[in-house]
Amino acid sequence: MTEISFDDFLKVDIRVGTIVDAAEFPKARKPAWKVWVDFGPEIGIKKSSAQITAHYAKDDLIGRQVAAVVNFPPRQIADFMSEVLVLGFADSDGEIVLLQPERSVPNGGRML
């Protein structure tokens, strides 16, 4: 593992947001949802491709708070521009489990 400085860590802008919409993404190479996440008035609604179909149905995502990196450059995935990286951990089968706050917090809050 490569060590980084605290200043390096501070460069990664991780915020909390609420998923406000989700859609199927059949053009993705691996099963994924298109999600739109509301990060509050400062950042607004950003979209992401999330490979979380094993554990989350589309309708179960709406209203769920998630953590995401908001300062990566946008990335083209098939015909969709992903603007943020929604964060999660792989379970024992390699399927992604979302990283989310234990209780509700204001959208746009930065991880400290």
DSSP file (Angstrom, degrees, kcal/mol; ACC not computed):
  #  RESIDUE AA STRUCTURE BP1 BP2  ACC     N-H-->O    O-->H-N    N-H-->O    O-->H-N    TCO  KAPPA ALPHA  PHI   PSI    X-CA   Y-CA   Z-CA
    1    1 A M              0   0    0      0, 0.0     2,-0.5     0, 0.0     0, 0.0   0.000 360.0 360.0 360.0 135.3    0.0    0.0    0.0
    2    2 A T        -     0   0    0      1,-0.0     2,-0.2     0, 0.0     0, 0.0  -0.771 360.0-133.6 -90.0 128.3    1.3    3.4   -0.9
    3    3 A E        -     0   0    0     -2,-0.5     2,-0.3     1,-0.0    -1,-0.0  -0.541  21.2-165.2 -78.4 146.6    1.0    6.1    1.8
    4    4 A I        -     0   0    0     -2,-0.2     2,-0.1     3,-0.0    -1,-0.0  -0.870  21.4-108.7-124.5 162.7   -0.3    9.5    1.0
    5    5 A S     >  -     0   0    0     -2,-0.3     4,-1.9     1,-0.1     3,-0.2  -0.451  29.2-111.7 -84.9 163.9   -0.2   12.7    2.9
    6    6 A F  H  > S+     0   0    0      1,-0.2     4,-2.2     2,-0.2     5,-0.1   0.865 120.7  57.8 -61.4 -35.9   -3.2   14.3    4.6
    7    7 A D  H  > S+     0   0    0      1,-0.2     4,-0.7     2,-0.2    -1,-0.2   0.873 104.1  51.9 -62.8 -36.6   -3.0   17.1    2.0
    8    8 A D  H >4 S+     0   0    0      1,-0.2     3,-0.9     2,-0.2     4,-0.5   0.923 108.7  50.7 -63.2 -43.6   -3.4   14.4   -0.8
    9    9 A F  H >< S+     0   0    0     -4,-1.9     3,-1.6     1,-0.2    -2,-0.2   0.895 104.1  58.2 -60.3 -41.3   -6.5   13.0    1.0
   10   10 A L  H 3< S+     0   0    0     -4,-2.2    -1,-0.2     1,-0.3    -2,-0.2   0.705  93.6  67.8 -65.4 -18.9   -8.0   16.5    1.2
   11   11 A K  T << S+     0   0    0     -3,-0.9     2,-0.7    -4,-0.7    -1,-0.3   0.755  83.4  82.7 -70.9 -23.5   -7.8   16.8   -2.6
   12   12 A V  S <  S-     0   0    0     -3,-1.6     2,-1.0    -4,-0.5    -1,-0.0  -0.747  74.0-152.6 -86.0 115.4  -10.5   14.1   -2.9
   13   13 A D        -     0   0    0     -2,-0.7    57,-2.9    97,-0.1     2,-0.6  -0.768  16.7-178.8 -94.7  99.3  -13.8   15.8   -2.5
   14   14 A I  E     +A   69   0A   0     -2,-1.0    97,-3.3    97,-0.3     2,-0.3  -0.886   8.4 174.5-103.3 121.9  -16.2   13.2   -1.1
   15   15 A R  E     -AB  68 110A   0     53,-2.7    53,-2.3    -2,-0.6     2,-0.4  -0.827  28.4-121.3-124.9 161.0  -19.8   14.4   -0.6
   16   16 A V  E     +A   67   0A   0     93,-1.8    92,-3.6    -2,-0.3     2,-0.3  -0.829  36.4 164.2-101.2 142.6  -23.1   12.9    0.4
   17   17 A G  E     -A   66   0A   0     49,-2.3    49,-2.8    -2,-0.4     2,-0.5  -0.952  33.9-114.5-149.4 168.2  -26.1   13.1   -1.8
   18   18 A T  E     -AC  65  38A   0     20,-2.0    20,-3.2    -2,-0.3     2,-0.4  -0.920  28.7-121.5-110.9 130.4  -29.6   11.6   -2.3
   19   19 A I  E     + C   0  37A   0     45,-2.5    44,-3.4    -2,-0.5    18,-0.3  -0.569  32.9 174.3 -69.5 122.7  -30.4    9.5   -5.3
   20   20 A V  E     +     0   0A   0     16,-3.0     2,-0.3    -2,-0.4    -1,-0.2   0.575  62.9  12.1-108.0 -14.7  -33.4   11.2   -7.0
   21   21 A D  E     - C   0  36A   0     15,-1.2    15,-2.4    40,-0.1     2,-0.3  -0.985  57.4-172.0-158.7 154.5  -33.7    9.1  -10.1
   22   22 A A  E     - C   0  35A   0     -2,-0.3     2,-0.3    13,-0.2    13,-0.2  -0.991   6.7-179.9-149.1 146.7  -32.4    5.8  -11.5
   23   23 A A  E     - C   0  34A   0     11,-2.4    11,-2.9    -2,-0.3    -2,-0.0  -0.978  35.3 -92.9-145.6 156.1  -32.7    4.1  -14.9
   24   24 A E  E     - C   0  33A   0     -2,-0.3     9,-0.2     9,-0.2    -2,-0.0  -0.326  27.6-156.5 -65.3 153.4  -31.6    0.9  -16.6
   25   25 A F    >   +     0   0    0      7,-0.9     3,-1.5     1,-0.1     7,-0.3  -0.615  22.3 165.2-133.1  72.8  -28.3    1.1  -18.5
   26   26 A P  T 3  S+     0   0    0      0, 0.0    -1,-0.1     0, 0.0     7,-0.0   0.719  72.8  61.7 -66.1 -20.4  -28.4   -1.7  -21.1
   27   27 A K  T 3  S+     0   0    0     50,-0.1     2,-0.1     4,-0.0    51,-0.1   0.578  79.2 106.7 -83.2  -8.3  -25.4   -0.3  -23.1
   28   28 A A  S <  S-     0   0    0     -3,-1.5     4,-0.1     4,-0.1    -3,-0.0  -0.421  74.0-132.4 -68.5 145.1  -23.0   -0.6  -20.1
   29   29 A R  S    S+     0   0    0     -2,-0.1    -1,-0.1     2,-0.1     3,-0.0   0.897  95.9  34.8 -65.3 -40.6  -20.5   -3.5  -20.5
   30   30 A K  S    S-     0   0    0      1,-0.1    -2,-0.0    -3,-0.0    -1,-0.0  -0.860 112.5 -82.1-111.0 149.6  -21.3   -4.7  -16.9
   31   31 A P        +     0   0    0      0, 0.0    22,-0.4     0, 0.0     2,-0.3  -0.245  68.1 154.0 -53.2 130.4  -24.8   -4.5  -15.4
   32   32 A A        -     0   0    0     -7,-0.3    -7,-0.9    19,-0.2     2,-0.4  -0.977  39.0-128.8-153.8 160.7  -25.3   -1.0  -14.0
   33   33 A W  E     -CD  24  50A   0     17,-2.6    17,-2.9    -2,-0.3     2,-0.5  -0.884  20.3-131.3-107.7 146.7  -27.8    1.6  -13.2
   34   34 A K  E     -CD  23  49A   0    -11,-2.9   -11,-2.4    -2,-0.4     2,-0.4  -0.880  36.3-172.7 -86.5 128.7  -27.8    5.2  -14.3
   35   35 A V  E     -CD  22  48A   0     13,-3.0    13,-2.5    -2,-0.5     2,-0.5  -0.962  22.1-151.5-128.2 147.5  -28.3    7.3  -11.2
   36   36 A W  E     -CD  21  47A   0    -15,-2.4   -16,-3.0    -2,-0.4   -15,-1.2  -0.978  18.7-163.2-115.8 125.3  -28.9   11.0  -10.6
   37   37 A V  E     -CD  19  46A   0      9,-3.5     9,-2.6    -2,-0.5     2,-0.7  -0.932  13.4-141.7-118.9 128.2  -27.7   12.2   -7.2
   38   38 A D  E     +CD  18  45A   0    -20,-3.2   -20,-2.0    -2,-0.5     7,-0.2  -0.795  18.5 178.3 -89.9 113.8  -28.7   15.5   -5.6
   39   39 A F        -     0   0    0      5,-2.6     4,-0.5    -2,-0.7     3,-0.3   0.084  49.6-102.4-101.5  21.0  -25.7   17.0   -3.8
   40   40 A G     >  -     0   0    0      1,-0.2     4,-3.1     3,-0.2     3,-0.4  -0.169  54.9 -48.6  85.1 179.5  -27.6   20.2   -2.6
   41   41 A P  T  4 S+     0   0    0      0, 0.0    -1,-0.2     0, 0.0     4,-0.1   0.770 128.7  56.9 -65.6 -28.8  -27.6   23.7   -3.9
   42   42 A E  T  4 S+     0   0    0     -3,-0.3    -2,-0.1     1,-0.1    66,-0.1   0.903 127.3  14.3 -69.4 -40.4  -23.8   24.2   -4.2
   43   43 A I  T  4 S-     0   0    0     -4,-0.5    -3,-0.2    -3,-0.4     2,-0.1   0.772  93.5-162.2-106.0 -36.6  -23.2   21.2   -6.5
   44   44 A G     <  -     0   0    0     -4,-3.1    -5,-2.6     2,-0.0     2,-0.5  -0.428  44.9 -22.0  85.6-161.0  -26.6   20.3   -7.8
   45   45 A I  E     -D   38   0A   0     -7,-0.2     2,-0.3    -2,-0.1    -7,-0.2  -0.762  63.6-178.2 -91.7 127.7  -27.7   17.1   -9.4
   46   46 A K  E     -D   37   0A   0     -9,-2.6    -9,-3.5    -2,-0.5     2,-0.3  -0.899  16.7-133.1-123.4 153.3  -25.0   14.9  -10.9
   47   47 A K  E     +D   36   0A   0     -2,-0.3    36,-3.1   -11,-0.2    37,-1.2  -0.762  23.0 175.5-110.3 155.5  -25.2   11.7  -12.8
   48   48 A S  E     -D   35   0A   0    -13,-2.5   -13,-3.0    -2,-0.3     2,-0.5  -0.992  31.3-126.1-152.1 152.8  -23.3    8.4  -12.4
   49   49 A S  E     -D   34   0A   0     35,-0.3     2,-0.5    -2,-0.3    37,-0.2  -0.922  33.8-170.1 -98.1 126.5  -23.1    4.9  -13.7
   50   50 A A  E     -D   33   0A   0    -17,-2.9   -17,-2.6    -2,-0.5     2,-1.9  -0.970  24.0-148.8-128.3 122.4  -23.2    2.5  -10.8
   51   51 A Q        +     0   0    0     -2,-0.5    45,-0.6   -19,-0.2   -19,-0.2  -0.514  63.7 115.5 -85.3  71.4  -22.5   -1.2  -11.0
   52   52 A I    >>  +     0   0    0     -2,-1.9     4,-1.6    43,-0.1     3,-0.8   0.078  25.2 117.5-127.6  21.1  -24.8   -2.0   -8.1
   53   53 A T  T 34  +     0   0    0    -22,-0.4    -1,-0.1     1,-0.2   -21,-0.1   0.731  66.5  66.8 -68.5 -22.3  -27.6   -4.1   -9.7
   54   54 A A  T 34 S+     0   0    0      1,-0.2    -1,-0.2   -23,-0.2    -2,-0.1   0.864 117.5  21.1 -67.0 -35.2  -26.9   -7.2   -7.7
   55   55 A H  T <4 S+     0   0    0     -3,-0.8     2,-0.5    41,-0.3    -2,-0.2   0.587 119.0  59.0-109.4 -13.1  -28.0   -5.7   -4.4
   56   56 A Y     <  -     0   0    0     -4,-1.6     2,-0.2     3,-0.0    -1,-0.2  -0.966  60.7-151.0-131.9 123.5  -30.2   -2.7   -5.4
   57   57 A A    >>  -     0   0    0     -2,-0.5     4,-0.8     1,-0.1     3,-0.8  -0.573  34.8-112.2 -79.9 152.1  -33.4   -2.6   -7.4
   58   58 A K  H >> S+     0   0    0      1,-0.3     3,-1.2    -2,-0.2     4,-0.8   0.907 117.2  49.0 -52.3 -48.3  -34.0    0.6   -9.3
   59   59 A D  H 34 S+     0   0    0      1,-0.3    -1,-0.3     2,-0.2     3,-0.2   0.763 105.4  58.7 -68.0 -24.6  -37.0    1.6   -7.2
   60   60 A D  H <4 S+     0   0    0     -3,-0.8    -1,-0.3     1,-0.2    -2,-0.2   0.646  97.8  62.3 -77.6 -14.2  -35.1    0.9   -3.9
   61   61 A L  H X< S+     0   0    0     -3,-1.2     3,-2.2    -4,-0.8   -42,-0.3   0.830  76.7  99.4 -80.5 -32.2  -32.4    3.5   -4.9
   62   62 A I  T 3< S+     0   0    0     -4,-0.8   -42,-0.2     1,-0.3     3,-0.1  -0.351  94.8  12.9 -61.5 127.1  -34.7    6.5   -5.0
   63   63 A G  T 3  S+     0   0    0    -44,-3.4     2,-0.4     1,-0.3    -1,-0.3   0.346  94.4 130.8  90.0  -5.8  -34.3    8.5   -1.7
   64   64 A R    <   -     0   0    0     -3,-2.2   -45,-2.5   -45,-0.2     2,-0.3  -0.661  54.1-133.6 -84.2 132.0  -31.2    6.6   -0.6
   65   65 A Q  E     +A   18   0A   0     -2,-0.4     2,-0.3   -47,-0.2   -47,-0.2  -0.658  30.5 177.3 -83.5 141.5  -28.2    8.7    0.5
   66   66 A V  E     -A   17   0A   0    -49,-2.8   -49,-2.3    -2,-0.3     2,-0.4  -0.914  28.2-120.3-137.9 162.4  -24.8    7.8   -0.9
   67   67 A A  E     +A   16   0A   0     32,-1.9    20,-2.8    20,-0.3     2,-0.3  -0.848  36.7 171.7-102.5 143.9  -21.2    9.0   -0.7
   68   68 A A  E     -AE  15  86A   0    -53,-2.3   -53,-2.7    -2,-0.4     2,-0.6  -0.997  39.0-115.6-151.7 150.1  -19.5   10.0   -4.0
   69   69 A V  E     -AE  14  85A   0     16,-2.5    16,-2.1    -2,-0.3     3,-0.3  -0.786  31.9-178.5 -82.5 123.0  -16.3   11.6   -5.2
   70   70 A V        +     0   0    0    -57,-2.9    -1,-0.1    -2,-0.6   -56,-0.1   0.452  66.5  63.3-106.3  -1.4  -17.5   14.8   -6.9
   71   71 A N  S    S+     0   0    0    -58,-0.5    -1,-0.2    14,-0.1    13,-0.1   0.141  70.4 108.3-116.4  23.0  -14.2   16.2   -8.2
   72   72 A F  S    S-     0   0    0     -3,-0.3     3,-0.1    11,-0.2   -60,-0.0  -0.647  80.7 -99.6 -81.9 153.5  -13.1   13.6  -10.7
   73   73 A P        -     0   0    0      0, 0.0    -1,-0.1     0, 0.0    -2,-0.1  -0.426  50.5 -88.3 -67.9 152.0  -13.3   14.6  -14.4
   74   74 A P        -     0   0    0      0, 0.0     2,-0.4     0, 0.0     9,-0.2  -0.227  43.9-149.8 -58.0 151.4  -16.4   13.3  -16.2
   75   75 A R  E     -F   82   0B   0      7,-2.9     7,-3.1     9,-0.1     2,-0.5  -0.992   9.6-130.0-132.4 129.0  -16.1    9.9  -17.8
   76   76 A Q  E     -F   81   0B   0     -2,-0.4     2,-0.5     5,-0.2     5,-0.2  -0.641  24.3-178.5 -77.8 124.8  -17.8    8.6  -20.9
   77   77 A I  E >   -F   80   0B   0      3,-3.5     3,-2.2    -2,-0.5     2,-0.2  -0.952  63.9 -54.9-126.2 109.1  -19.4    5.2  -20.3
   78   78 A A  T 3  S-     0   0    0     -2,-0.5   -50,-0.1     1,-0.3     0, 0.0  -0.430 121.6 -22.0  53.8-122.5  -21.0    3.9  -23.5
   79   79 A D  T 3  S+     0   0    0     -2,-0.2     2,-0.4    -3,-0.1    -1,-0.3   0.114 124.4  89.2-100.3  21.9  -23.4    6.7  -24.5
   80   80 A F  E <   -F   77   0B   0     -3,-2.2    -3,-3.5   -53,-0.0     2,-0.8  -0.959  67.7-140.3-126.2 134.8  -23.6    8.2  -20.9
   81   81 A M  E     -F   76   0B   0     -2,-0.4     2,-0.5    -5,-0.2    -5,-0.2  -0.849  17.1-154.3 -96.6 111.7  -21.4   10.8  -19.3
   82   82 A S  E     -F   75   0B   0     -7,-3.1    -7,-2.9    -2,-0.8   -34,-0.2  -0.755  13.9-179.2 -87.2 125.2  -20.7    9.9  -15.6
   83   83 A E        +     0   0    0    -36,-3.1     2,-0.3    -2,-0.5   -11,-0.2   0.669  62.4  27.4-101.8 -20.9  -20.0   13.0  -13.6
   84   84 A V  S    S-     0   0    0    -37,-1.2     2,-0.7   -13,-0.1   -35,-0.3  -0.925  72.5-122.2-137.6 161.7  -19.3   11.5  -10.1
   85   85 A L  E     -E   69   0A   0    -16,-2.1   -16,-2.5    -2,-0.3     2,-0.3  -0.911  23.3-148.5-109.5 106.4  -18.0    8.3   -8.7
   86   86 A V  E     -E   68   0A   0     -2,-0.7     2,-0.3   -18,-0.2   -18,-0.3  -0.564  23.6-131.6 -71.8 135.2  -20.5    6.7   -6.3
   87   87 A L        +     0   0    0    -20,-2.8    12,-2.6    -2,-0.3   -20,-0.3  -0.632  37.9 141.4 -99.5 147.9  -18.6    4.8   -3.6
   88   88 A G  E     -G   98   0C   0     10,-0.3     2,-0.3    -2,-0.3    10,-0.2  -0.961  39.3-112.3-164.2 177.7  -19.1    1.3   -2.3
   89   89 A F  E     -G   97   0C   0      8,-2.6     8,-3.1    -2,-0.3     2,-0.3  -0.932  30.5-115.0-122.0 146.3  -17.3   -1.8   -1.1
   90   90 A A  E     -G   96   0C   0     -2,-0.3     6,-0.2     6,-0.2     5,-0.0  -0.647  28.8-142.6 -79.3 134.7  -17.2   -5.3   -2.7
   91   91 A D    >   -     0   0    0      4,-3.0     3,-2.0    -2,-0.3    -1,-0.1  -0.142  43.4 -77.4 -81.3-172.0  -18.9   -8.0   -0.8
   92   92 A S  T 3  S+     0   0    0      1,-0.3    -1,-0.1     2,-0.1    -2,-0.1   0.687 135.4  49.2 -65.1 -17.4  -17.5  -11.6   -0.6
   93   93 A D  T 3  S-     0   0    0      2,-0.2    -1,-0.3     0, 0.0     3,-0.1   0.361 120.9-106.4 -99.6   3.5  -18.9  -12.3   -4.1
   94   94 A G  S <  S+     0   0    0     -3,-2.0     2,-0.3     1,-0.3    -2,-0.1   0.532  75.6 137.7  84.8   5.9  -17.4   -9.1   -5.6
   95   95 A E        -     0   0    0      1,-0.1    -4,-3.0   -41,-0.0    -1,-0.3  -0.651  57.4-108.3 -88.0 144.9  -20.7   -7.3   -5.8
   96   96 A I  E     -G   90   0C   0    -45,-0.6     2,-0.5    -2,-0.3   -41,-0.3  -0.540  25.6-165.4 -83.6 132.8  -20.8   -3.6   -4.7
   97   97 A V  E     -G   89   0C   0     -8,-3.1    -8,-2.6    -2,-0.3   -45,-0.0  -0.970  32.0-112.9-111.5 126.1  -22.5   -2.5   -1.5
   98   98 A L  E     -G   88   0C   0     -2,-0.5     2,-0.6   -10,-0.2   -10,-0.3  -0.235  16.6-130.4 -63.6 144.0  -23.1    1.3   -1.3
   99   99 A L        +     0   0    0    -12,-2.6   -32,-1.9   -32,-0.3   -12,-0.2  -0.854  44.0 158.1 -90.1 122.5  -21.2    3.5    1.1
  100  100 A Q        -     0   0    0     -2,-0.6   -34,-0.1   -34,-0.2   -84,-0.0  -0.978  44.3 -89.8-146.6 157.0  -23.8    5.6    2.9
  101  101 A P        -     0   0    0      0, 0.0   -36,-0.1     0, 0.0     4,-0.1  -0.319  32.2-124.7 -67.4 152.2  -24.2    7.6    6.1
  102  102 A E  S    S+     0   0    0      1,-0.1     2,-0.3     2,-0.1     3,-0.0   0.808  94.1  12.7 -65.7 -31.5  -25.6    5.8    9.1
  103  103 A R  S    S-     0   0    0      0, 0.0    -1,-0.1     0, 0.0     2,-0.0  -0.922 103.1 -69.9-140.6 166.9  -28.3    8.4    9.4
  104  104 A S        +     0   0    0     -2,-0.3    -2,-0.1    -3,-0.0     3,-0.0  -0.311  51.5 175.0 -62.7 134.5  -29.6   11.2    7.3
  105  105 A V        -     0   0    0     -4,-0.1     3,-0.1     4,-0.0     2,-0.1  -0.909  42.0 -76.7-133.3 161.4  -27.3   14.2    6.8
  106  106 A P    >   -     0   0    0      0, 0.0     3,-1.8     0, 0.0   -90,-0.2  -0.345  54.0-105.1 -62.8 135.9  -27.7   17.4    4.6
  107  107 A N  T 3  S+     0   0    0      1,-0.2   -90,-0.2   -92,-0.1   -68,-0.2  -0.335 106.1  31.4 -57.8 138.4  -27.0   16.8    0.9
  108  108 A G  T 3  S+     0   0    0    -92,-3.6    -1,-0.2     1,-0.3   -91,-0.1   0.287  80.6 148.6  94.8  -8.8  -23.7   18.2   -0.2
  109  109 A G    <   -     0   0    0     -3,-1.8   -93,-1.8   -93,-0.2     2,-0.3  -0.336  44.3-128.3 -60.5 137.2  -22.0   17.6    3.2
  110  110 A R  B     -B   15   0A   0    -95,-0.2     2,-0.3    -3,-0.1   -95,-0.2  -0.690  18.1-113.3 -91.0 139.1  -18.3   16.9    2.8
  111  111 A M              0   0    0    -97,-3.3   -97,-0.3    -2,-0.3    -1,-0.1  -0.536 360.0 360.0 -67.6 130.7  -16.7   13.8    4.3
  112  112 A L              0   0    0     -2,-0.3    -1,-0.1     0, 0.0  -102,-0.0   0.373 360.0 360.0-113.6 360.0  -14.3   15.0    7.0
